[in-house]
Amino acid sequence: MKTVRAVLALSLAGTAFGVAPAAHAADPAQSVSDVRLSRSSVSVSSLNTVPITIEVDGKFPGWGANETLHVDLERAGGKGRLDYLYSAELTRYEGTVADGKYRGVLHVPSTANGTFQVDSVITSGTLITGEGEGVKVVNGRKIDVTGTNQPRITAKALNEPSPVSKPYTIRWSVINDQTGKPYGSKIKVGLNQDTGCGWNGGATLLTDTAGYITRTYPAANTIPLTCLVVPGNPMPIAKGWADVKRIPGVSATPARTSAPVGTKIAVKGAVTGGTYQCKVHLQRLYGATQWRSVGNTALDYQKGSYTLTAQPAYKGNIPYRVLFPACNSLVTATSKQFVIRGT
């Protein structure tokens, strides 16, 4: 399912989270003969939504008798903050699951500005788990949305950059993007992380009347995807993301602290903070101040661990360190200097 997979993909970009659930093809015996919308165009402003009735005629053998449905609409034109819409639950009002009619409501927000087209029908279970594919709708109906005074969500880190080992604080703001001013009332928002950013869950709080809310997040070994959502039914009507710069911890330990010149010595360590697609460099000190890379390797994105190889080039004490170049939301950091003596 697009929603959950998009969030999982973003999580993988910033932290070692996991693997997106595999998709399962829809049963070919299931089909949708018609999806009707009570309106073909709507105008909606600010944080409001406009409800329209949506009906589905379809055959869903194998689904439970009390199974509820959702209709998935995809962006077909125009520009807006949302690229998909999901209806609220549709319940069966006529017939059976083998051949029935379902009815419910689509809540259209201002952030859906543009044109949307009915794409597929899914079960409520699929919407919750993110596993499975919906029943595709051929030539689905379209709805044109004129959205004005859409919300703008911004995030400001108050102690940036901060060590990954320390809590961090974000000041969120929700204002009217068209006027650049607050809406003038307290706004219900959800503060969440990682896959929760695709939903309405998390800590539900109110902004102040100026649209601000400040939240301190606990320290963690990885950097989670951090978001603010404006709840909707069933999905948020607006989302904002926080890109907080963090300082990782870099450890480095050589297998030996002295060895004959030319001997290969393993240098092992780890980087904290979520290290997807990041690298580390082994550096050697030349002269009094010049550090040069003498090797590099990719980090294990689940553990943040690495193994590099040092090779003393001459007799005497040789200073080394491990450099972590800025990657994703992590800033450049180095390990403590260590010495390997060439003999």
C-alpha positions as CSV (number, residue, x, y, z in Angstrom):
1,M,0.0,0.0,0.0
2,K,1.4,3.4,-1.0
3,T,0.9,5.2,2.2
4,V,2.7,2.9,4.6
5,R,5.4,2.0,2.1
6,A,6.2,5.7,1.5
7,V,6.7,6.3,5.2
8,L,8.8,3.1,5.5
9,A,11.0,4.2,2.6
10,L,11.6,7.6,4.2
11,S,12.4,5.8,7.5
12,L,15.0,3.7,5.8
13,A,16.6,6.9,4.4
14,G,17.3,8.2,7.9
15,T,17.4,5.2,10.2
16,A,17.7,1.5,10.4
17,F,14.0,0.7,10.6
18,G,13.1,-2.4,8.7
19,V,11.7,-3.7,5.4
20,A,8.4,-2.7,3.8
21,P,5.7,-5.4,3.8
22,A,5.4,-7.4,0.6
23,A,2.5,-6.7,-1.6
24,H,-0.1,-9.4,-2.4
25,A,-2.0,-9.3,-5.6
26,A,-5.8,-8.9,-5.4
27,D,-8.0,-11.9,-6.0
28,P,-8.9,-11.9,-9.7
29,A,-12.5,-13.0,-8.7
30,Q,-12.9,-9.6,-7.0
31,S,-14.1,-6.7,-9.1
32,V,-15.6,-3.2,-8.9
33,S,-18.3,-2.4,-11.5
34,D,-18.9,1.2,-10.4
35,V,-17.7,3.9,-8.0
36,R,-20.0,7.0,-7.7
37,L,-19.2,10.4,-6.2
38,S,-22.0,12.7,-5.2
39,R,-20.0,15.7,-6.5
40,S,-17.5,16.2,-9.3
41,S,-16.0,19.4,-7.8
42,V,-15.6,21.1,-4.4
43,S,-14.1,24.2,-2.9
44,V,-12.6,23.9,0.5
45,S,-10.7,26.4,2.7
46,S,-8.3,26.2,5.7
47,L,-8.4,23.2,8.0
48,N,-12.0,22.3,7.0
49,T,-13.0,19.3,5.0
50,V,-16.0,18.9,2.6
51,P,-17.9,15.6,2.9
52,I,-19.1,14.0,-0.3
53,T,-21.0,10.7,-0.6
54,I,-19.2,7.8,-2.3
55,E,-20.7,4.5,-3.3
56,V,-19.2,1.3,-4.6
57,D,-20.8,-1.6,-6.5
58,G,-18.6,-4.7,-6.4
59,K,-18.0,-8.4,-6.0
60,F,-15.7,-9.3,-3.2
61,P,-15.9,-13.1,-2.6
62,G,-13.8,-14.2,0.3
63,W,-14.2,-11.0,2.2
64,G,-15.9,-11.1,5.6
65,A,-19.6,-10.3,5.8
66,N,-18.9,-7.3,8.0
67,E,-15.8,-6.1,6.1
68,T,-15.7,-2.3,5.5
69,L,-14.1,-0.7,2.5
70,H,-12.1,2.4,1.6
71,V,-11.7,4.0,-1.8
72,D,-8.3,5.2,-2.8
73,L,-8.1,8.3,-5.0
74,E,-4.8,9.3,-6.7
75,R,-3.7,12.7,-7.9
76,A,-4.5,13.1,-11.6
77,G,-3.6,16.8,-12.1
78,G,-2.8,20.1,-10.5
79,K,-0.5,20.8,-7.5
80,G,-1.2,20.2,-3.9
81,R,0.3,18.9,-0.7
82,L,-1.5,15.5,-0.9
83,D,-1.0,13.0,-3.7
84,Y,-3.7,10.5,-2.5
85,L,-7.0,10.5,-0.7
86,Y,-8.7,7.7,1.2
87,S,-12.4,7.7,1.9
88,A,-13.7,7.0,5.4
89,E,-15.2,3.5,6.0
90,L,-17.8,2.3,3.5
91,T,-20.4,-0.1,4.8
92,R,-22.6,-2.5,2.8
93,Y,-26.2,-1.3,2.5
94,E,-27.5,-3.7,-0.1
95,G,-26.7,-7.3,-1.4
96,T,-23.9,-9.6,-0.2
97,V,-20.1,-9.6,-0.3
98,A,-20.5,-11.7,-3.5
99,D,-22.4,-8.9,-5.1
100,G,-23.1,-5.8,-3.0
101,K,-23.4,-2.1,-2.7
102,Y,-21.4,0.0,-0.2
103,R,-21.7,3.6,0.9
104,G,-19.6,6.1,2.9
105,V,-18.1,9.5,2.9
106,L,-15.0,11.1,1.4
107,H,-13.7,14.0,3.5
108,V,-12.0,16.4,1.1
109,P,-9.4,18.8,2.6
110,S,-7.9,22.0,1.1
111,T,-4.5,20.2,0.8
112,A,-6.1,18.1,-2.0
113,N,-6.1,21.1,-4.3
114,G,-6.1,19.7,-7.9
115,T,-7.8,16.8,-9.6
116,F,-8.1,13.3,-8.1
117,Q,-9.3,10.1,-9.7
118,V,-10.7,6.9,-8.2
119,D,-7.9,4.3,-8.4
120,S,-8.9,1.3,-6.3
121,V,-11.0,-0.2,-3.5
122,I,-9.4,-1.8,-0.4
123,T,-10.5,-3.3,2.8
124,S,-10.1,-1.6,6.2
125,G,-7.8,-4.3,7.2
126,T,-5.5,-3.6,4.3
127,L,-5.5,0.1,5.1
128,I,-4.4,-0.6,8.7
129,T,-1.7,-3.2,8.0
130,G,-0.4,-1.8,4.7
131,E,-0.3,-5.3,3.3
132,G,-2.1,-6.3,0.1
133,E,-3.3,-4.5,-3.1
134,G,-6.7,-3.0,-3.7
135,V,-9.1,-4.0,-6.4
136,K,-8.3,-1.7,-9.3
137,V,-11.0,0.6,-10.8
138,V,-11.0,1.1,-14.5
139,N,-11.6,4.7,-15.7
140,G,-12.5,5.8,-12.2
141,R,-14.5,9.0,-11.7
142,K,-12.7,12.3,-11.0
143,I,-13.2,15.2,-8.6
144,D,-11.8,18.7,-9.0
145,V,-10.7,20.3,-5.7
146,T,-10.1,24.0,-5.2
147,G,-8.2,24.3,-2.0
148,T,-7.4,27.7,-0.5
149,N,-5.8,28.9,2.8
150,Q,-3.9,25.6,3.1
151,P,-1.9,24.9,6.2
152,R,1.9,25.4,6.2
153,I,3.8,23.2,8.7
154,T,7.3,24.1,9.7
155,A,9.8,22.8,12.3
156,K,12.7,24.5,14.1
157,A,15.2,22.6,16.2
158,L,15.9,24.6,19.3
159,N,19.2,22.9,20.2
160,E,20.7,22.0,16.8
161,P,23.0,20.2,16.3
162,S,22.6,18.1,19.4
163,P,24.3,14.8,20.3
164,V,22.3,11.7,19.4
165,S,22.7,10.6,23.0
166,K,20.8,13.7,24.2
167,P,17.1,14.7,23.9
168,Y,16.2,17.2,21.3
169,T,13.5,19.8,21.1
170,I,11.4,21.0,18.1
171,R,9.2,24.0,17.9
172,W,6.4,23.3,15.4
173,S,4.3,25.9,13.6
174,V,1.0,25.5,11.7
175,I,-0.1,28.7,9.9
176,N,-2.1,29.8,6.9
177,D,0.2,29.4,3.9
178,Q,-1.8,31.9,1.8
179,T,-1.8,34.7,4.3
180,G,1.4,33.8,6.2
181,K,-0.6,34.3,9.5
182,P,-2.0,32.1,12.2
183,Y,-5.5,30.7,11.9
184,G,-6.2,32.4,15.2
185,S,-7.4,29.3,17.1
186,K,-5.9,26.3,18.8
187,I,-5.3,23.4,16.3
188,K,-5.4,19.7,17.1
189,V,-2.2,18.0,15.9
190,G,-0.6,14.7,16.2
191,L,3.1,14.3,17.0
192,N,4.5,11.0,15.8
193,Q,7.6,9.2,14.5
194,D,8.5,6.7,11.7
195,T,5.6,4.7,10.3
196,G,3.2,6.5,12.7
197,C,3.6,9.5,10.4
198,G,1.3,7.9,7.9
199,W,-1.6,7.9,10.5
200,N,-3.5,10.0,12.9
201,G,-1.9,8.3,16.0
202,G,0.8,9.5,18.4
203,A,0.5,12.2,21.0
204,T,-2.6,14.3,20.1
205,L,-2.1,17.9,21.4
206,L,-3.2,21.4,20.7
207,T,-1.1,24.3,19.4
208,D,-1.4,27.7,20.9
209,T,-3.5,30.3,19.1
210,A,-0.4,31.5,17.2
211,G,-0.1,28.0,15.8
212,Y,3.0,27.0,17.8
213,I,3.7,23.8,19.8
214,T,7.0,22.7,21.3
215,R,8.0,19.1,22.0
216,T,11.1,17.5,23.5
217,Y,11.9,14.0,22.1
218,P,14.0,11.4,24.0
219,A,17.5,10.4,23.0
220,A,17.7,7.3,20.8
221,N,20.4,5.2,19.1
222,T,18.8,6.0,15.8
223,I,17.3,9.1,14.3
224,P,13.6,8.5,13.7
225,L,11.5,10.2,11.1
226,T,9.8,13.0,13.1
227,C,6.5,14.6,12.0
228,L,3.5,16.7,12.9
229,V,0.2,15.8,11.3
230,V,-3.2,17.5,11.2
231,P,-5.6,14.5,11.7
232,G,-8.2,13.6,9.2
233,N,-10.5,10.7,8.5
234,P,-9.0,8.2,8.0
235,M,-5.6,9.8,7.1
236,P,-4.0,13.2,8.1
237,I,-5.0,16.1,5.9
238,A,-1.5,17.7,6.3
239,K,2.0,16.6,7.4
240,G,5.2,18.3,8.2
241,W,8.6,16.8,8.7
242,A,11.5,17.8,11.0
243,D,15.1,17.5,9.6
244,V,17.1,17.8,12.8
245,K,20.9,17.9,12.5
246,R,22.4,15.5,15.1
247,I,25.9,14.7,16.2
248,P,26.7,11.0,16.1
249,G,29.0,9.1,18.4
250,V,32.0,7.5,16.6
251,S,34.0,4.7,18.3
252,A,37.2,3.1,17.0
253,T,39.3,0.3,18.5
254,P,42.4,-1.2,16.7
255,A,42.9,-5.0,17.2
256,R,46.6,-4.3,18.0
257,T,48.4,-1.2,19.2
258,S,51.8,-2.2,17.8
259,A,52.8,-4.4,14.9
260,P,55.6,-4.8,12.3
261,V,55.6,-2.3,9.4
262,G,53.1,-3.5,6.7
263,T,51.0,-5.6,9.0
264,K,47.2,-5.3,8.4
265,I,45.4,-4.4,11.6
266,A,41.6,-4.5,11.9
267,V,40.0,-1.3,13.3
268,K,36.5,-1.9,14.5
269,G,33.9,0.5,15.8
270,A,30.4,1.9,15.4
271,V,28.5,5.1,14.6
272,T,25.3,5.9,16.6
273,G,22.4,7.7,15.1
274,G,21.1,5.7,12.1
275,T,23.5,5.3,9.3
276,Y,21.7,4.2,6.2
277,Q,23.9,4.5,3.1
278,C,26.7,6.2,5.1
279,K,30.4,5.6,5.2
280,V,33.4,6.0,7.5
281,H,37.0,6.8,6.6
282,L,40.2,5.7,8.3
283,Q,42.5,8.7,8.5
284,R,46.2,8.9,9.3
285,L,48.0,12.0,10.5
286,Y,50.6,13.5,8.2
287,G,52.9,16.1,9.8
288,A,51.4,18.0,12.7
289,T,47.9,18.8,11.4
290,Q,47.0,17.1,8.1
291,W,44.7,14.1,8.2
292,R,44.5,12.0,5.1
293,S,42.1,9.1,4.4
294,V,43.8,5.8,3.9
295,G,40.7,3.7,3.5
296,N,36.9,3.7,3.8
297,T,33.9,1.4,4.1
298,A,30.1,1.4,4.3
299,L,28.4,1.1,7.6
300,D,26.1,-1.7,8.5
301,Y,22.9,0.3,8.5
302,Q,21.2,-1.8,11.1
303,K,24.0,-1.8,13.7
304,G,26.1,1.2,12.5
305,S,29.2,-1.0,12.8
306,Y,32.2,-1.1,10.6
307,T,35.6,-2.7,10.1
308,L,38.5,-0.8,8.6
309,T,42.1,-1.9,8.0
310,A,45.2,0.0,9.2
311,Q,48.7,-0.8,8.0
312,P,51.7,0.9,9.7
313,A,53.9,2.4,7.0
314,Y,57.0,3.1,9.1
315,K,58.5,2.4,12.5
316,G,57.3,4.6,15.3
317,N,54.0,5.9,16.7
318,I,51.4,6.6,13.9
319,P,48.2,8.6,14.9
320,Y,44.9,7.4,13.4
321,R,41.3,8.4,13.7
322,V,38.0,7.4,12.1
323,L,36.1,10.2,10.3
324,F,32.3,10.1,9.7
325,P,31.4,12.6,6.9
326,A,28.0,14.3,7.1
327,C,25.3,11.9,6.0
328,N,21.5,12.2,6.0
329,S,20.7,14.2,9.2
330,L,24.0,13.5,10.9
331,V,26.8,16.1,10.9
332,T,30.5,15.3,10.5
333,A,32.1,13.7,13.5
334,T,35.4,11.8,14.4
335,S,36.5,9.2,16.8
336,K,39.1,9.8,19.5
337,Q,42.6,9.7,18.1
338,F,44.5,6.4,18.7
339,V,48.0,5.3,18.0
340,I,49.4,2.2,16.3
341,R,53.2,1.7,16.7
342,G,55.0,0.4,13.7
343,T,57.9,-1.9,14.7
